[in-house]
Amino acid sequence: MKPVINFDTFAEAANKLDIRFGVITEVERIPKNKKMIKLIANFGGEVNKTVVSNIGGKLEDITILVGKIFPFILNLEPAERNGIMSEAMILMDTLAPEAGYELLPFIEVPREIKKPA
């Protein structure tokens, strides 16, 4: 567990982050590194970002990510990872239950939110 922070500390950090929701449109494994995957996320219109993430080793079938919506940090400095320029960071995590890995999204947004009856 991480330490508790006060609201001012949170606000200072949060005001610096450009967090947006994007839909994953493509995903592929990076050759020679089973843990790393390259994904393309769309943020509306023609705004696409390439993201390199180490979640590939925790997912048997990475194609389950296609079509899912996750939050991303878009204003991180681009960095080369495994020879690919990564332009953002996906906000997700995984749990390792006893019987293999299970995807635990930080936040996953349903495509349609229905009002309660």
C-alpha positions as CSV (number, residue, x, y, z in Angstrom):
1,M,0.0,0.0,0.0
2,K,1.3,3.5,-0.9
3,P,1.4,6.3,1.7
4,V,-1.6,8.5,2.3
5,I,-1.2,12.0,0.7
6,N,-3.1,15.1,1.5
7,F,-5.4,16.9,-1.0
8,D,-2.9,19.6,-1.8
9,T,-0.3,17.0,-2.8
10,F,-2.9,15.3,-5.0
11,A,-4.1,18.5,-6.6
12,E,-0.5,19.6,-7.4
13,A,0.2,16.3,-9.2
14,A,-3.3,16.0,-10.8
15,N,-3.1,19.5,-12.3
16,K,0.0,18.4,-14.2
17,L,-1.5,15.3,-15.8
18,D,-3.4,15.1,-19.1
19,I,-5.5,12.0,-18.5
20,R,-7.9,11.1,-21.2
21,F,-9.9,8.0,-22.1
22,G,-9.0,6.2,-25.3
23,V,-10.2,3.1,-27.1
24,I,-7.5,0.5,-28.0
25,T,-7.7,-0.2,-31.7
26,E,-4.6,-2.3,-32.3
27,V,-2.3,-4.5,-30.2
28,E,0.7,-6.6,-31.0
29,R,3.5,-8.4,-29.2
30,I,7.0,-7.0,-29.4
31,P,9.4,-9.6,-30.9
32,K,12.2,-10.7,-28.5
33,N,10.4,-9.4,-25.4
34,K,7.3,-11.4,-24.3
35,K,6.4,-8.9,-21.6
36,M,6.1,-5.9,-23.9
37,I,3.2,-5.1,-26.2
38,K,2.6,-2.2,-28.6
39,L,-0.8,-0.8,-28.7
40,I,-2.5,2.0,-30.6
41,A,-5.2,4.0,-28.8
42,N,-7.6,6.4,-30.3
43,F,-8.7,9.5,-28.5
44,G,-11.3,10.8,-31.0
45,G,-11.0,11.8,-34.6
46,E,-7.5,11.3,-35.9
47,V,-5.8,11.5,-32.5
48,N,-4.0,8.1,-32.2
49,K,-1.1,7.4,-29.8
50,T,1.3,4.5,-29.8
51,V,1.9,3.0,-26.3
52,V,4.5,0.4,-25.3
53,S,3.6,-1.4,-22.1
54,N,4.9,-4.3,-20.1
55,I,1.5,-5.9,-19.5
56,G,2.1,-8.4,-22.3
57,G,3.7,-11.0,-20.0
58,K,0.6,-10.9,-17.8
59,L,-1.9,-11.6,-20.5
60,E,-2.2,-14.8,-22.5
61,D,-4.5,-13.3,-25.1
62,I,-3.6,-9.6,-25.7
63,T,-6.4,-9.2,-28.3
64,I,-8.9,-9.0,-25.4
65,L,-7.7,-5.4,-25.1
66,V,-9.0,-4.3,-28.6
67,G,-12.1,-2.3,-28.3
68,K,-11.7,-1.6,-24.6
69,I,-11.6,1.9,-23.2
70,F,-9.0,2.9,-20.6
71,P,-7.5,6.1,-19.2
72,F,-4.1,7.1,-20.5
73,I,-1.6,9.8,-19.4
74,L,-1.0,11.7,-22.7
75,N,1.5,14.3,-21.6
76,L,4.4,12.1,-20.6
77,E,7.6,12.8,-22.4
78,P,7.8,10.3,-25.4
79,A,10.3,7.6,-24.7
80,E,11.8,4.8,-26.9
81,R,11.0,1.4,-25.5
82,N,12.2,-1.7,-27.3
83,G,13.0,0.4,-30.4
84,I,9.4,1.8,-30.5
85,M,8.5,5.4,-29.5
86,S,5.9,5.3,-26.7
87,E,3.7,8.4,-26.7
88,A,1.6,7.8,-23.6
89,M,1.0,5.5,-20.6
90,I,-2.0,3.2,-20.1
91,L,-3.4,3.3,-16.6
92,M,-4.1,-0.3,-15.7
93,D,-2.8,-3.0,-13.5
94,T,-3.0,-6.7,-13.1
95,L,-3.6,-9.1,-10.3
96,A,-1.9,-12.4,-10.1
97,P,-4.4,-14.8,-8.6
98,E,-3.2,-18.3,-7.8
99,A,-4.5,-19.7,-11.1
100,G,-2.6,-17.4,-13.5
101,Y,-3.0,-13.7,-14.3
102,E,-6.3,-11.9,-14.5
103,L,-6.8,-8.5,-16.1
104,L,-7.7,-5.9,-13.5
105,P,-8.3,-2.5,-15.3
106,F,-7.6,0.6,-13.3
107,I,-10.8,1.9,-14.9
108,E,-12.7,0.5,-17.8
109,V,-15.6,2.5,-19.2
110,P,-18.6,0.8,-20.7
111,R,-19.5,2.0,-24.1
112,E,-23.0,2.8,-23.0
113,I,-24.1,3.9,-19.5
114,K,-27.8,3.2,-18.9
115,K,-29.9,5.1,-16.4
116,P,-31.4,3.0,-13.6
117,A,-35.1,2.2,-14.1
